[in-house]
Amino acid sequence: MSRRQATRAFADPTNPQAWAVCDRCGDWRFHHDLVWQHEWSGTHLYNKRILVCYDKCYDTPQEQFRTIILPPAPPPILNARPPNFAVEE
């Protein structure tokens, strides 16, 4: 099995930088170019613990996985006087 060529990372002897592999596509990149992938779970974003390249493999967290928080019910009316329909008929 052959190793993929590092097309997005290069060796610079005057400014050495760490390389890393994107967990999704397998491209060799500079480690500082990779970002953590996050996903919604309930009301919080959680880290999926995979490093991906931002320009090609990063997925924006989907709002459909976010929990919908409904506003509270309005306060009840004190001493409400509903009409007496039985008497009116």
C-alpha positions as CSV (number, residue, x, y, z in Angstrom):
1,M,0.0,0.0,0.0
2,S,1.5,3.3,-1.0
3,R,1.3,6.5,1.1
4,R,-0.4,9.6,-0.3
5,Q,1.7,12.4,-1.4
6,A,1.8,15.6,0.7
7,T,0.4,18.2,-1.7
8,R,-0.8,20.8,0.9
9,A,2.3,20.6,3.2
10,F,5.9,21.2,2.3
11,A,9.2,21.0,4.2
12,D,10.8,24.3,5.1
13,P,14.1,24.0,6.9
14,T,14.1,27.6,8.1
15,N,10.5,27.3,9.6
16,P,9.7,23.7,10.5
17,Q,6.1,22.9,11.1
18,A,4.3,19.7,12.0
19,W,2.3,17.7,9.5
20,A,-0.9,15.8,10.1
21,V,-3.3,13.7,8.2
22,C,-6.9,14.8,7.7
23,D,-9.1,12.1,9.4
24,R,-11.8,12.4,6.7
25,C,-10.0,12.6,3.3
26,G,-6.4,11.4,4.3
27,D,-4.6,14.4,2.8
28,W,-1.4,15.5,4.4
29,R,-1.7,19.1,5.7
30,F,0.0,21.3,8.2
31,H,-1.3,20.5,11.7
32,H,-2.3,24.1,12.3
33,D,-4.6,24.0,9.1
34,L,-6.7,21.2,10.6
35,V,-9.7,22.0,12.8
36,W,-11.9,19.9,15.2
37,Q,-15.2,18.7,13.8
38,H,-18.2,19.6,16.1
39,E,-21.8,18.4,16.1
40,W,-25.0,19.4,17.9
41,S,-26.2,17.1,20.6
42,G,-29.1,18.5,22.6
43,T,-28.4,22.1,23.5
44,H,-24.6,22.0,23.2
45,L,-22.0,21.5,20.5
46,Y,-19.8,18.5,21.2
47,N,-16.4,17.7,19.7
48,K,-16.4,14.6,17.6
49,R,-12.6,14.3,18.2
50,I,-11.6,14.2,14.5
51,L,-9.3,16.7,12.9
52,V,-10.4,17.7,9.4
53,C,-9.2,20.2,6.8
54,Y,-11.3,23.3,6.9
55,D,-11.5,24.1,3.2
56,K,-12.5,20.6,2.0
57,C,-13.8,18.3,4.7
58,Y,-15.3,20.5,7.5
59,D,-19.0,20.2,7.9
60,T,-21.0,23.0,9.5
61,P,-22.9,21.6,12.5
62,Q,-26.5,20.8,11.4
63,E,-29.2,22.7,13.3
64,Q,-31.6,19.8,12.8
65,F,-29.7,17.9,15.6
66,R,-30.2,20.8,18.0
67,T,-32.9,20.5,20.6
68,I,-35.8,23.0,20.1
69,I,-36.3,25.0,23.3
70,L,-39.9,26.2,23.5
71,P,-40.8,29.4,25.3
72,P,-42.7,29.1,28.6
73,A,-46.5,29.2,28.6
74,P,-48.0,32.6,29.3
75,P,-49.0,33.2,33.0
76,P,-52.6,32.2,33.8
77,I,-55.3,34.9,34.3
78,L,-56.4,35.3,37.9
79,N,-60.1,35.2,38.6
80,A,-61.1,34.5,35.0
81,R,-64.8,34.8,34.2
82,P,-65.7,32.5,31.3
83,P,-69.2,32.7,30.1
84,N,-71.7,30.1,31.4
85,F,-72.9,28.6,28.1
86,A,-75.3,26.1,29.8
87,V,-77.4,28.9,31.2
88,E,-77.5,30.9,28.0
89,E,-78.9,27.9,25.9
